[in-house]
């Protein structure tokens, strides 16, 4: 079992980053023109309104998990996947000022729910909407991923180049691990030339394949489906696959 103080310390560190990430998101969203809400985002089939609505409802879904950890009850993240999708569709067309208020209010609910957890509460197990179980101390980190990736997806000027180095390095390592051995991808050797991180992705049976080099932020952007990789160096020069958005 995870030590309660360690779990609470890890959660507190992520919560600090969530506060800063939320501030940056609200700054970007506040700078949008009112009509931009109905315009396409960087996610296929979603407007910017869909992205903003999802971020607000995701915060509330994580409040459910925080409350479950605090009370020792199994509170679903969402009532159902269908209800989750319906709520996003319902909220997407709202006016920009309504989205902004919702983002602020849902963040405050999230922060308040986190503040109510004891050290022991952060060690509780909670269930993701897809079914896997994870410690409550990971909830703030999951919120940070939603904020940083979907801030880019909002297509309002925030780009992977603005990710912190620590975030980009962590995502490079995480996503490379996920994609290592993926038989649907060609083998690729990745080299981050600013952090010296290295990784292999793709089908093991395909050998080492080409080497792809660039800044760790650019590599993380490609691995997460937020870039086509055109700004990365390839040896030998070859076309890179467009990876689907991951978070």
Kinemage of the C-alpha trace (Angstrom):
@kinemage 1
@onewidth
@group {chain A} dominant
@subgroup {mainchain}
@vectorlist {calphas} color= white
{ca unk a 1} P 0.000 0.000 0.000
{ca unk a 2} L 1.216 3.503 -0.855
{ca unk a 3} L 2.367 5.591 2.070
{ca unk a 4} L -0.389 8.187 2.764
{ca unk a 5} L 2.042 11.085 3.148
{ca unk a 6} L 3.804 10.217 -0.116
{ca unk a 7} L 0.472 9.941 -1.928
{ca unk a 8} L -0.691 13.291 -0.559
{ca unk a 9} L 2.632 14.923 -1.468
{ca unk a 10} L 2.450 13.620 -5.041
{ca unk a 11} L -1.138 14.829 -5.370
{ca unk a 12} L -0.221 18.263 -4.024
{ca unk a 13} L 2.549 18.619 -6.607
{ca unk a 14} L 0.170 17.803 -9.460
{ca unk a 15} L -2.525 20.088 -8.031
{ca unk a 16} L -0.127 23.018 -8.183
{ca unk a 17} L 0.463 22.330 -11.868
{ca unk a 18} L -3.288 21.988 -12.454
{ca unk a 19} L -3.810 25.488 -11.020
{ca unk a 20} L -1.240 26.974 -13.380
{ca unk a 21} L -2.504 24.999 -16.375
{ca unk a 22} L -6.078 26.113 -15.692
{ca unk a 23} L -4.946 29.733 -15.492
{ca unk a 24} L -3.281 29.441 -18.910
{ca unk a 25} L -6.352 27.781 -20.431
{ca unk a 26} L -8.676 30.506 -19.153
{ca unk a 27} L -6.319 33.158 -20.502
{ca unk a 28} L -6.436 31.592 -23.972
{ca unk a 29} L -10.180 31.006 -23.906
{ca unk a 30} L -10.827 34.567 -22.728
{ca unk a 31} L -8.987 35.833 -25.794
{ca unk a 32} L -11.234 34.009 -28.253
{ca unk a 33} L -13.813 35.907 -30.267
{ca unk a 34} L -17.428 34.997 -29.392
{ca unk a 35} L -17.997 33.351 -32.745
{ca unk a 36} L -14.899 31.131 -32.322
{ca unk a 37} L -16.841 28.771 -30.056
{ca unk a 38} L -18.703 27.378 -33.060
{ca unk a 39} L -15.591 27.070 -35.225
{ca unk a 40} L -13.651 23.807 -35.657
{ca unk a 41} L -11.093 22.792 -33.071
{ca unk a 42} L -8.033 20.684 -33.851
{ca unk a 43} L -10.013 17.535 -32.953
{ca unk a 44} L -11.978 16.003 -35.847
{ca unk a 45} L -15.715 16.566 -35.477
{ca unk a 46} L -15.417 18.877 -32.474
{ca unk a 47} L -15.834 22.630 -32.338
{ca unk a 48} L -13.978 24.726 -29.798
{ca unk a 49} L -17.214 24.669 -27.821
{ca unk a 50} L -16.980 20.874 -27.621
{ca unk a 51} L -13.437 21.126 -26.234
{ca unk a 52} L -14.426 23.695 -23.609
{ca unk a 53} L -17.517 21.733 -22.608
{ca unk a 54} L -15.513 18.529 -22.297
{ca unk a 55} L -12.947 20.194 -20.051
{ca unk a 56} L -15.634 21.494 -17.693
{ca unk a 57} L -17.497 18.195 -17.527
{ca unk a 58} L -14.241 16.284 -17.071
{ca unk a 59} L -13.493 18.384 -13.988
{ca unk a 60} L -16.888 17.448 -12.561
{ca unk a 61} L -16.320 13.783 -13.385
{ca unk a 62} L -13.091 13.855 -11.392
{ca unk a 63} L -14.950 15.463 -8.489
{ca unk a 64} L -17.026 12.258 -8.483
{ca unk a 65} L -13.862 10.179 -8.132
{ca unk a 66} L -12.462 12.466 -5.418
{ca unk a 67} L -15.715 12.245 -3.483
{ca unk a 68} L -15.689 8.472 -3.853
{ca unk a 69} L -12.140 8.317 -2.494
{ca unk a 70} L -13.103 10.522 0.451
{ca unk a 71} L -16.256 8.607 1.380
{ca unk a 72} L -15.083 5.108 0.501
{ca unk a 73} L -17.927 4.608 -1.958
{ca unk a 74} L -17.879 3.612 -5.614
{ca unk a 75} L -19.059 6.778 -7.368
{ca unk a 76} L -18.873 6.404 -11.179
{ca unk a 77} L -16.825 8.988 -13.010
{ca unk a 78} L -19.765 9.541 -15.379
{ca unk a 79} L -23.308 8.225 -15.166
{ca unk a 80} L -22.552 6.460 -18.472
{ca unk a 81} L -20.489 7.024 -21.599
{ca unk a 82} L -23.695 8.014 -23.385
{ca unk a 83} L -24.478 10.609 -20.710
{ca unk a 84} L -20.924 11.950 -20.973
{ca unk a 85} L -21.245 12.426 -24.737
{ca unk a 86} L -24.739 13.918 -24.425
{ca unk a 87} L -23.562 16.489 -21.870
{ca unk a 88} L -20.740 17.620 -24.160
{ca unk a 89} L -23.118 17.957 -27.113
{ca unk a 90} L -25.603 19.856 -24.925
{ca unk a 91} L -23.040 22.331 -23.631
{ca unk a 92} L -20.916 22.861 -26.756
{ca unk a 93} L -23.112 25.572 -28.413
{ca unk a 94} L -23.175 27.867 -25.371
{ca unk a 95} L -21.913 31.439 -25.484
{ca unk a 96} L -18.231 32.010 -24.737
{ca unk a 97} L -18.906 33.796 -21.450
{ca unk a 98} L -20.979 30.821 -20.265
{ca unk a 99} L -18.127 28.440 -21.122
{ca unk a 100} L -15.669 30.638 -19.231
{ca unk a 101} L -17.868 30.752 -16.130
{ca unk a 102} L -18.370 26.983 -16.305
{ca unk a 103} L -14.622 26.356 -16.595
{ca unk a 104} L -13.944 28.551 -13.552
{ca unk a 105} L -16.758 27.038 -11.486
{ca unk a 106} L -15.928 23.438 -12.341
{ca unk a 107} L -12.273 24.045 -11.504
{ca unk a 108} L -13.265 25.493 -8.139
{ca unk a 109} L -15.386 22.407 -7.452
{ca unk a 110} L -12.455 20.188 -8.385
{ca unk a 111} L -10.021 22.100 -6.158
{ca unk a 112} L -12.483 22.077 -3.244
{ca unk a 113} L -13.062 18.330 -3.572
{ca unk a 114} L -9.305 17.723 -3.610
{ca unk a 115} L -8.834 19.891 -0.514
{ca unk a 116} L -11.300 17.718 1.416
{ca unk a 117} L -9.227 14.551 0.986
{ca unk a 118} L -7.092 13.366 3.889
{ca unk a 119} L -3.693 11.784 3.329
{ca unk a 120} L -5.388 8.383 3.654
{ca unk a 121} L -7.977 9.390 1.085
{ca unk a 122} L -5.298 9.878 -1.567
{ca unk a 123} L -4.388 6.178 -1.260
{ca unk a 124} L -7.912 4.994 -2.086
{ca unk a 125} L -8.568 3.152 -5.345
{ca unk a 126} L -10.925 4.708 -7.883
{ca unk a 127} L -12.223 3.503 -11.230
{ca unk a 128} L -11.705 5.270 -14.552
{ca unk a 129} L -14.698 5.476 -16.881
{ca unk a 130} L -13.059 2.836 -19.087
{ca unk a 131} L -12.901 0.413 -16.166
{ca unk a 132} L -9.314 0.346 -14.965
{ca unk a 133} L -8.523 1.075 -11.328
{ca unk a 134} L -5.904 3.571 -10.176
{ca unk a 135} L -4.959 5.402 -6.953
{ca unk a 136} L -6.741 8.651 -6.114
{ca unk a 137} L -3.359 10.382 -5.955
{ca unk a 138} L -3.229 10.095 -9.777
{ca unk a 139} L -6.449 12.096 -10.245
{ca unk a 140} L -4.720 15.520 -10.334
{ca unk a 141} L -2.235 14.198 -12.894
{ca unk a 142} L -5.078 12.983 -15.096
{ca unk a 143} L -6.647 16.430 -14.881
{ca unk a 144} L -3.356 18.009 -15.918
{ca unk a 145} L -3.213 15.777 -19.011
{ca unk a 146} L -6.738 16.823 -19.995
{ca unk a 147} L -5.889 20.498 -19.577
{ca unk a 148} L -2.576 20.504 -21.428
{ca unk a 149} L -3.616 18.334 -24.363
{ca unk a 150} L -7.020 19.895 -24.904
{ca unk a 151} L -5.596 23.398 -24.518
{ca unk a 152} L -3.613 22.587 -27.669
{ca unk a 153} L -6.729 21.053 -29.267
{ca unk a 154} L -8.616 24.297 -28.660
{ca unk a 155} L -6.521 25.763 -31.497
{ca unk a 156} L -6.443 29.158 -29.865
{ca unk a 157} L -2.706 29.808 -30.029
{ca unk a 158} L -1.404 27.449 -27.338
{ca unk a 159} L 1.018 24.933 -28.832
{ca unk a 160} L 3.145 21.983 -27.677
{ca unk a 161} L 6.177 24.272 -27.850
{ca unk a 162} L 4.707 25.986 -24.769
{ca unk a 163} L 4.562 22.809 -22.701
{ca unk a 164} L 6.962 22.744 -19.776
{ca unk a 165} L 10.014 20.588 -20.345
{ca unk a 166} L 9.041 18.329 -17.441
{ca unk a 167} L 5.589 17.751 -18.954
{ca unk a 168} L 7.009 17.078 -22.416
{ca unk a 169} L 9.653 14.665 -21.109
{ca unk a 170} L 7.089 12.760 -19.044
{ca unk a 171} L 4.737 12.478 -22.020
{ca unk a 172} L 7.528 11.450 -24.399
{ca unk a 173} L 8.445 8.610 -22.051
{ca unk a 174} L 4.861 7.581 -21.313
{ca unk a 175} L 3.663 7.563 -24.911
{ca unk a 176} L 6.810 5.872 -26.215
{ca unk a 177} L 6.213 3.083 -23.703
{ca unk a 178} L 2.584 2.759 -24.848
{ca unk a 179} L 3.599 2.593 -28.528
{ca unk a 180} L 6.579 0.298 -28.082
{ca unk a 181} L 5.715 -3.023 -29.679
{ca unk a 182} L 2.636 -1.654 -31.469
{ca unk a 183} L 2.349 -3.895 -34.528
{ca unk a 184} L 0.274 -1.279 -36.359
{ca unk a 185} L 3.234 1.114 -36.479
{ca unk a 186} L 6.534 0.888 -38.321
{ca unk a 187} L 9.572 0.645 -36.084
{ca unk a 188} L 11.019 4.087 -35.303
{ca unk a 189} L 13.958 5.112 -33.117
{ca unk a 190} L 13.319 8.405 -31.316
{ca unk a 191} L 16.021 10.804 -30.159
{ca unk a 192} L 15.309 13.963 -28.156
{ca unk a 193} L 18.265 16.191 -28.969
{ca unk a 194} L 17.679 18.609 -26.097
{ca unk a 195} L 17.210 16.126 -23.240
{ca unk a 196} L 19.031 13.059 -24.602
{ca unk a 197} L 15.914 10.915 -24.088
{ca unk a 198} L 15.810 7.846 -26.324
{ca unk a 199} L 13.043 5.391 -27.185
{ca unk a 200} L 11.871 2.772 -29.669
{ca unk a 201} L 8.288 2.540 -30.890
{ca unk a 202} L 6.446 0.361 -33.344
{ca unk a 203} L 6.558 -3.287 -34.303
{ca unk a 204} L 9.506 -5.133 -32.837
{ca unk a 205} L 9.565 -7.485 -35.828
{ca unk a 206} L 10.284 -4.554 -38.164
{ca unk a 207} L 13.775 -3.883 -36.805
{ca unk a 208} L 14.983 -0.498 -35.670
{ca unk a 209} L 13.651 1.490 -38.645
{ca unk a 210} L 14.429 5.172 -39.259
{ca unk a 211} L 15.736 7.528 -36.602
{ca unk a 212} L 13.557 10.533 -35.808
{ca unk a 213} L 15.203 13.435 -33.983
{ca unk a 214} L 14.072 16.763 -32.587
{ca unk a 215} L 13.238 18.684 -29.416
{ca unk a 216} L 11.404 16.640 -26.806
{ca unk a 217} L 8.338 18.903 -27.071
{ca unk a 218} L 8.116 18.291 -30.829
{ca unk a 219} L 8.512 14.544 -30.349
{ca unk a 220} L 5.832 14.469 -27.638
{ca unk a 221} L 3.551 16.493 -29.907
{ca unk a 222} L 3.909 13.920 -32.697
{ca unk a 223} L 3.531 10.926 -30.364
{ca unk a 224} L 0.339 12.412 -28.893
{ca unk a 225} L -1.190 13.130 -32.304
{ca unk a 226} L -0.825 16.926 -31.952
{ca unk a 227} L 1.647 17.232 -34.846
{ca unk a 228} L 2.310 15.544 -38.173
{ca unk a 229} L 6.016 15.409 -37.351
{ca unk a 230} L 7.045 17.546 -40.326
{ca unk a 231} L 9.368 19.556 -38.073
{ca unk a 232} L 11.308 16.440 -37.008
{ca unk a 233} L 14.505 15.211 -38.675
{ca unk a 234} L 14.318 11.724 -40.189
{ca unk a 235} L 17.244 9.465 -41.150
{ca unk a 236} L 16.718 8.192 -43.742
{ca unk a 237} L 14.146 10.723 -44.873
{ca unk a 238} L 10.774 8.983 -44.772
{ca unk a 239} L 7.138 9.861 -44.262
{ca unk a 240} L 5.924 9.511 -40.687
{ca unk a 241} L 2.482 8.090 -39.906
{ca unk a 242} L -0.138 10.496 -38.508
{ca unk a 243} L -0.775 9.214 -35.011
{ca unk a 244} L -4.261 9.572 -33.478
{ca unk a 245} L -4.799 12.077 -30.642
{ca unk a 246} L -3.788 10.533 -27.325
{ca unk a 247} L -3.864 11.985 -23.856
